[in-house]
Amino acid sequence: MSRNASARSEHTQLPLEIIRKALHEAATAPTVYDALDVTGEALRQLADLARAEVHHG
C-alpha cells in the first residue's frame, strides 16, 4: 500500500472509530440524557478532527 493510501486509510479509520465507540456507549448508557451527552461529545470530536484537517490541508 502506498504511503498516501495508508494515510487516507488512517484518516478514515479515526472518524469511524469515534462513531463506533459513541454508538456503543450511547446504546449502553443508563439514561437517554447520558446517551445524548455521548453523541454530542462524539460530534464535537468529529468537528475538531475536520477543523484540524482543514488547517493542515
C-alpha angles and dihedrals in degrees: 000000000000121000092248092050090049092050091049090049090053091049090052094043096057096057090045090051091050090050094045092050093046093050091050094047093045092049091053097038115125094231138022088245091057089049090052091049090053094049092045091053091049090052090051091051091050091049091050090049092050091049091050091051091050091051093048094040 
